[in-house]
Amino acid sequence: MEITAPGGDFEKIKYAVMYGADAVYTGFKEFGLRSGATNLSREELILATAYCQEHGAKLYLTLNAYLRNADLSELKDFILWLDTTGIDGVIVSDPGVFNCVRQHSKLPIHISTQANVTNVEAARFWHDLGAKRIVPARELSFQDICQIKEALPELELECFVHGAMCVAYSGRCLLSAYMNNRSANSGSCTHPCRWNWALSEESRPGEYFPLEEDNHGSYILSSSDLCLLPKVHQLKASGIDAGKIEGRMKSLYYVAQITRLYRAAHDADPQDQELMQKLTHELDNVSHRSYWDGFYDFSDPGWGISQEKRSYSSKREYIGKIIAHSEDRVCFDALAKIEPGDRIEVIYPNIQDDISMIVNQIYDNEDNVVSSTRPNYRYSLRLEHHNLQGGLIRKCVESS
């Protein structure tokens, strides 16, 4: 089963591949459903495609926005160019975009979850038209997905295994467009479902009554985060072709951390319970809402729905990536504050290489000892004989 990771920009693509992704999906500055992500320019897309090819990974491009007539001419020109890049596939949801790709290129076409494929005949429809892969609707059960695979074994299925869920059916939401004039179906969702809502009463203007859900707030429209890490081997055994991680808007640390966990779970011996427990424990070390197994409805219990909190939490704070090594130090660009006495961890693609340490001395870019770091400045720490590539630094903010 392919581990398919998100890549919001070229740097995240590189870290996704470094941390174990078999494939990465990313977006261009137009035509996708994540306009808030950095996305790629044409030059970056060529570089990213070459990088993935050099490292044995695939790169897919999202063209999954619902377009208007005025967009079609520019789309055609873009597809003609895209066909020359060597990219491994495009992800579409709009039938008009599907036709344009099919008519003007030989690019493999993947059908987005936004296309609401919920049954065998819908999957067969797209496959007969030439789709290579389908990302089924997130509302399907594991049994539904297996039935599609059994009926159409030659059709690739890519299923979401981790990340944010949408309150609307297959992401078809109008809240953002109605409230902020920014359409989710055009890539500009402002996520009003995640706001902390309250009730108001007509005769009491300005007075708000909380919708008590938990002590973190009232997030009545904000779903828990999908997590199928404990079910990876069950998904592999079913014949599902790819497990997809959501998160093109998430941080580089999120992409690296979640990708390496699913890579490790995928490659692990299913009987290695100690490793699986360690990987599951690591899920709490990245910002997330409460985890659940979505609509998969696995027959065996053991994970299930957890509705403890809908606000985000994490036991670790991302500090920055290591950008250089010297004989006994590592240099990094700080994104948050650390100071002597803090416990930090340095993580790597292989979880067995992670290290934990107490911060001793911190040096600024001019080699002066400083009392703490400040965001967006460069610092170094003593870290002897551990010059592995791709290290990311995080701070322990809660004992685990």
C-alpha positions as CSV (number, residue, x, y, z in Angstrom):
1,M,0.0,0.0,0.0
2,E,1.4,3.4,-1.0
3,I,1.8,6.0,1.7
4,T,0.6,9.2,0.1
5,A,1.5,12.4,1.9
6,P,0.5,16.1,1.6
7,G,2.9,18.7,0.1
8,G,1.8,22.3,0.5
9,D,5.1,23.6,-0.9
10,F,8.4,22.3,-2.3
11,E,10.1,22.1,1.1
12,K,7.2,20.0,2.6
13,I,7.4,17.8,-0.5
14,K,11.1,17.1,0.2
15,Y,10.5,16.3,3.8
16,A,7.5,14.1,3.0
17,V,9.7,12.0,0.7
18,M,12.6,12.1,3.2
19,Y,10.3,10.9,6.0
20,G,8.9,7.9,4.1
21,A,6.2,8.9,1.6
22,D,5.9,6.8,-1.5
23,A,3.9,9.6,-3.2
24,V,3.1,13.2,-2.5
25,Y,0.1,15.3,-3.7
26,T,0.5,19.0,-4.1
27,G,-1.3,22.0,-5.7
28,F,-0.6,24.6,-8.3
29,K,-1.4,28.3,-7.6
30,E,-4.7,27.8,-9.5
31,F,-7.3,25.0,-10.1
32,G,-7.0,23.4,-6.6
33,L,-8.9,23.3,-3.4
34,R,-6.2,24.7,-1.1
35,S,-5.6,28.2,-2.3
36,G,-4.4,29.1,1.2
37,A,-1.5,26.7,0.8
38,T,1.8,28.1,-0.6
39,N,1.4,25.8,-3.6
40,L,3.9,25.6,-6.5
41,S,4.9,27.7,-9.4
42,R,5.7,26.1,-12.8
43,E,9.4,26.2,-12.0
44,E,8.9,24.7,-8.6
45,L,6.6,22.0,-10.0
46,I,9.4,20.9,-12.4
47,L,11.9,20.8,-9.6
48,A,9.5,18.9,-7.3
49,T,8.8,16.3,-10.0
50,A,12.5,15.8,-10.6
51,Y,13.2,15.5,-6.9
52,C,10.5,12.9,-6.4
53,Q,11.7,10.9,-9.4
54,E,15.3,11.0,-8.1
55,H,14.2,9.6,-4.8
56,G,11.8,6.9,-6.1
57,A,8.6,8.7,-5.2
58,K,5.6,9.9,-7.2
59,L,4.1,13.4,-7.4
60,Y,0.4,14.0,-8.0
61,L,-1.1,17.5,-8.7
62,T,-4.6,18.6,-7.5
63,L,-6.9,20.1,-10.1
64,N,-9.9,19.4,-8.0
65,A,-11.6,22.8,-7.8
66,Y,-15.0,23.3,-9.5
67,L,-14.3,25.7,-12.4
68,R,-16.3,28.3,-14.3
69,N,-16.4,29.0,-18.0
70,A,-13.9,31.8,-17.7
71,D,-11.3,29.3,-16.3
72,L,-11.4,26.8,-19.1
73,S,-9.1,28.5,-21.6
74,E,-6.3,28.9,-19.0
75,L,-6.9,25.4,-17.8
76,K,-6.4,24.0,-21.3
77,D,-3.0,25.8,-21.7
78,F,-1.9,24.6,-18.3
79,I,-2.8,21.0,-19.1
80,L,-0.9,21.1,-22.4
81,W,2.2,22.3,-20.5
82,L,1.6,19.9,-17.6
83,D,1.7,17.0,-20.0
84,T,5.4,17.7,-20.6
85,T,6.6,17.7,-17.0
86,G,6.6,14.0,-16.2
87,I,4.2,14.4,-13.3
88,D,2.6,11.1,-12.2
89,G,-1.0,12.0,-12.2
90,V,-3.7,14.7,-11.6
91,I,-6.5,14.6,-9.1
92,V,-9.8,16.0,-10.4
93,S,-13.5,16.2,-9.3
94,D,-15.1,18.4,-11.9
95,P,-16.3,16.3,-15.0
96,G,-15.4,19.3,-17.2
97,V,-11.8,19.3,-15.9
98,F,-11.7,15.5,-16.4
99,N,-12.7,16.0,-20.0
100,C,-10.0,18.7,-20.5
101,V,-7.3,16.5,-19.1
102,R,-8.4,13.5,-21.1
103,Q,-8.6,15.5,-24.4
104,H,-5.4,17.5,-24.1
105,S,-3.0,15.1,-22.3
106,K,-2.0,11.5,-21.5
107,L,-1.8,12.2,-17.8
108,P,-3.1,9.5,-15.4
109,I,-6.3,10.8,-13.8
110,H,-7.3,10.3,-10.2
111,I,-10.9,11.1,-9.1
112,S,-11.0,13.3,-6.0
113,T,-13.0,12.5,-2.9
114,Q,-15.0,15.7,-3.8
115,A,-16.6,13.7,-6.6
116,N,-18.6,11.8,-4.1
117,V,-18.0,8.2,-5.3
118,T,-20.1,6.2,-2.9
119,N,-20.8,2.9,-4.8
120,V,-19.5,0.4,-7.3
121,E,-21.4,1.7,-10.3
122,A,-20.1,5.3,-9.7
123,A,-16.6,3.9,-9.5
124,R,-17.2,1.9,-12.7
125,F,-18.5,5.0,-14.5
126,W,-15.3,6.9,-13.9
127,H,-13.1,3.8,-14.6
128,D,-14.8,3.2,-17.9
129,L,-14.1,6.9,-18.8
130,G,-10.4,6.3,-18.2
131,A,-9.8,7.1,-14.5
132,K,-6.8,5.2,-13.1
133,R,-7.5,5.8,-9.4
134,I,-10.4,6.9,-7.3
135,V,-10.4,8.5,-3.8
136,P,-13.8,7.3,-2.5
137,A,-16.1,9.5,-0.5
138,R,-15.0,9.7,3.2
139,E,-18.5,8.6,4.3
140,L,-17.9,5.0,3.1
141,S,-17.4,2.1,5.5
142,F,-14.5,-0.3,5.2
143,Q,-16.9,-2.9,3.8
144,D,-18.2,-0.5,1.1
145,I,-14.6,0.2,0.0
146,C,-13.7,-3.5,-0.1
147,Q,-16.8,-4.2,-2.2
148,I,-15.7,-1.6,-4.8
149,K,-12.2,-3.2,-4.9
150,E,-13.6,-6.6,-5.3
151,A,-15.9,-5.6,-8.1
152,L,-13.1,-3.5,-9.9
153,P,-9.8,-5.0,-8.9
154,E,-8.0,-3.2,-11.7
155,L,-9.1,0.2,-10.4
156,E,-6.8,1.8,-7.9
157,L,-8.4,3.0,-4.6
158,E,-6.8,5.7,-2.5
159,C,-8.4,6.1,0.9
160,F,-7.9,8.7,3.5
161,V,-6.2,7.3,6.6
162,H,-5.4,10.4,8.7
163,G,-6.2,14.1,9.1
164,A,-9.0,16.6,9.3
165,M,-12.6,15.7,8.5
166,C,-15.2,18.0,7.1
167,V,-18.6,18.4,8.6
168,A,-20.2,18.6,5.2
169,Y,-20.8,15.6,3.0
170,S,-17.6,14.8,1.1
171,G,-16.5,18.4,1.7
172,R,-19.3,20.0,-0.2
173,C,-19.7,22.9,2.2
174,L,-21.4,26.3,1.6
175,L,-20.7,27.8,5.1
176,S,-17.6,29.7,4.1
177,A,-19.1,31.0,0.9
178,Y,-22.2,32.2,2.8
179,M,-20.5,33.7,5.8
180,N,-17.3,35.1,4.2
181,N,-17.8,35.1,0.5
182,R,-15.0,32.6,0.1
183,S,-16.0,29.3,-1.4
184,A,-14.7,26.0,-0.1
185,N,-15.4,24.5,-3.5
186,S,-13.1,26.9,-5.1
187,G,-10.3,26.4,-2.6
188,S,-10.8,29.3,-0.2
189,C,-12.5,27.7,2.8
190,T,-12.2,29.8,6.0
191,H,-13.3,26.9,8.3
192,P,-16.2,28.5,10.1
193,C,-17.1,25.0,11.3
194,R,-14.1,25.2,13.7
195,W,-15.2,28.5,15.4
196,N,-16.3,28.5,19.0
197,W,-20.0,28.9,18.6
198,A,-22.6,30.2,21.1
199,L,-26.4,30.6,21.1
200,S,-28.2,34.0,21.1
201,E,-31.9,34.6,21.9
202,E,-34.0,37.2,20.1
203,S,-35.1,39.2,23.1
204,R,-31.6,39.3,24.6
205,P,-29.4,41.0,22.0
206,G,-25.7,40.8,22.8
207,E,-26.2,38.1,25.3
208,Y,-24.6,34.7,24.4
209,F,-25.3,31.3,25.8
210,P,-22.5,28.7,25.5
211,L,-23.2,25.4,23.8
212,E,-21.5,23.4,26.5
213,E,-19.6,20.5,25.0
214,D,-16.4,20.3,27.0
215,N,-14.1,22.6,29.0
216,H,-12.2,23.6,25.8
217,G,-15.2,25.3,24.1
218,S,-18.2,24.6,21.9
219,Y,-17.2,23.2,18.6
220,I,-20.5,21.7,17.5
221,L,-19.5,21.6,13.8
222,S,-15.9,20.6,14.2
223,S,-15.3,16.9,13.7
224,S,-12.6,14.8,15.3
225,D,-9.5,14.0,13.3
226,L,-9.4,10.7,11.3
227,C,-6.7,8.3,12.4
228,L,-6.3,4.7,11.1
229,L,-2.7,4.1,12.3
230,P,-3.8,1.0,14.3
231,K,-5.6,-0.3,11.2
232,V,-2.8,0.0,8.6
233,H,-2.3,-3.7,8.3
234,Q,-6.0,-4.4,7.9
235,L,-6.1,-1.8,5.1
236,K,-3.0,-3.4,3.4
237,A,-4.6,-6.8,3.5
238,S,-7.8,-5.6,1.8
239,G,-5.9,-4.6,-1.3
240,I,-6.4,-0.8,-1.0
241,D,-3.7,0.7,-3.2
242,A,-2.9,3.9,-1.2
243,G,-3.4,5.4,2.2
244,K,-3.8,9.2,2.0
245,I,-2.7,11.7,4.7
246,E,-4.6,15.0,4.8
247,G,-2.7,18.2,5.5
248,R,-1.5,20.5,2.7
249,M,-2.2,23.4,5.0
250,K,-0.4,21.8,8.0
251,S,3.2,22.5,9.1
252,L,6.3,20.8,7.8
253,Y,6.6,19.1,11.2
254,Y,3.1,17.7,10.9
255,V,3.8,16.3,7.4
256,A,7.1,14.7,8.5
257,Q,5.8,13.3,11.8
258,I,2.6,11.8,10.5
259,T,4.3,10.4,7.3
260,R,7.0,8.7,9.3
261,L,4.5,7.1,11.7
262,Y,2.4,5.6,8.9
263,R,5.6,4.5,7.1
264,A,6.8,2.7,10.2
265,A,3.4,1.2,10.9
266,H,3.1,0.0,7.2
267,D,6.6,-1.6,7.3
268,A,6.3,-3.1,10.9
269,D,5.6,-6.6,11.8
270,P,1.9,-6.7,12.7
271,Q,2.8,-8.7,15.8
272,D,5.3,-6.1,17.1
273,Q,2.9,-4.6,19.7
274,E,5.7,-2.6,21.4
275,L,6.4,-0.7,18.2
276,M,2.8,-0.1,17.4
277,Q,2.2,1.3,20.9
278,K,5.2,3.6,20.5
279,L,3.8,4.8,17.2
280,T,0.3,5.3,18.6
281,H,1.8,7.2,21.5
282,E,3.7,9.5,19.1
283,L,0.3,10.6,17.6
284,D,-0.2,12.9,20.6
285,N,3.1,14.7,19.8
286,V,1.6,16.6,16.8
287,S,-1.2,19.2,16.9
288,H,-4.6,17.4,16.5
289,R,-8.2,17.2,17.6
290,S,-9.5,14.0,19.2
291,Y,-8.9,11.0,17.0
292,W,-11.5,8.6,15.7
293,D,-11.8,6.1,12.8
294,G,-14.3,8.1,10.8
295,F,-17.0,6.2,9.0
296,Y,-14.9,3.0,8.4
297,D,-16.9,1.1,11.1
298,F,-14.3,-1.7,11.5
299,S,-15.9,-4.8,12.9
300,D,-13.3,-5.1,15.7
301,P,-13.2,-2.6,18.5
302,G,-10.0,-1.2,19.9
303,W,-9.8,2.4,18.5
304,G,-13.3,3.8,18.0
305,I,-14.5,7.3,18.5
306,S,-13.0,9.7,21.0
307,Q,-14.9,12.9,21.6
308,E,-12.9,14.3,24.5
309,K,-12.0,17.5,22.8
310,R,-12.5,19.2,19.4
311,S,-9.9,21.9,20.0
312,Y,-6.3,21.3,19.0
313,S,-3.8,19.9,21.4
314,S,-0.2,18.6,21.3
315,K,2.4,17.4,23.8
316,R,5.2,18.8,21.7
317,E,5.9,22.2,20.2
318,Y,7.8,22.4,16.9
319,I,10.9,24.5,17.3
320,G,12.6,24.3,13.8
321,K,14.5,22.2,11.4
322,I,18.2,21.5,11.6
323,I,19.9,23.2,8.6
324,A,23.6,22.5,9.2
325,H,26.0,20.4,11.3
326,S,29.4,21.1,12.7
327,E,31.7,18.9,14.7
328,D,29.7,19.2,17.9
329,R,26.7,21.5,17.1
330,V,23.6,21.7,15.0
331,C,22.4,25.0,13.5
332,F,18.6,25.7,13.2
333,D,16.2,28.4,12.4
334,A,14.0,28.9,15.4
335,L,10.2,29.1,15.1
336,A,9.5,29.2,18.9
337,K,11.2,29.9,22.2
338,I,13.4,27.5,24.0
339,E,15.8,28.2,26.9
340,P,18.4,26.3,29.0
341,G,16.6,23.7,31.1
342,D,14.0,22.9,28.5
343,R,13.7,19.3,27.4
344,I,13.8,19.0,23.6
345,E,13.7,16.1,21.2
346,V,15.3,15.8,17.8
347,I,13.3,13.5,15.4
348,Y,14.4,11.8,12.3
349,P,12.8,9.7,9.5
350,N,13.6,6.6,11.4
351,I,11.9,6.8,14.8
352,Q,14.7,4.7,16.4
353,D,17.1,7.6,15.7
354,D,15.2,10.1,17.8
355,I,17.1,11.7,20.7
356,S,16.0,13.5,23.9
357,M,18.1,16.0,25.7
358,I,18.0,19.0,28.2
359,V,19.0,22.3,26.6
360,N,22.3,23.5,28.0
361,Q,23.8,26.4,26.1
362,I,22.3,28.2,23.2
363,Y,24.4,30.2,20.7
364,D,23.3,32.9,18.4
365,N,24.5,33.4,14.8
366,E,27.6,35.2,16.0
367,D,28.5,32.4,18.5
368,N,27.4,34.4,21.6
369,V,25.7,32.5,24.4
370,V,22.0,33.6,24.8
371,S,19.4,33.1,27.4
372,S,16.7,31.9,24.9
373,T,15.7,31.8,21.3
374,R,13.4,34.1,19.4
375,P,11.3,33.2,16.4
376,N,12.8,33.8,13.0
377,Y,16.4,33.9,14.2
378,R,19.2,31.4,13.7
379,Y,20.8,29.5,16.6
380,S,23.0,26.5,17.4
381,L,23.0,23.8,20.1
382,R,25.5,21.3,21.2
383,L,24.6,17.9,19.8
384,E,27.6,15.7,19.4
385,H,28.1,12.8,16.9
386,H,24.5,12.8,15.6
387,N,24.7,14.4,12.2
388,L,21.9,12.5,10.6
389,Q,20.1,14.3,7.8
390,G,16.6,15.8,8.1
391,G,16.4,16.4,11.9
392,L,13.5,18.4,13.3
393,I,13.6,19.9,16.8
394,R,10.6,19.9,19.1
395,K,10.0,21.0,22.7
396,C,8.3,18.9,25.3
397,V,5.4,20.9,26.6
398,E,3.6,18.2,28.5
399,S,4.9,15.0,30.0
400,S,3.9,11.9,28.0
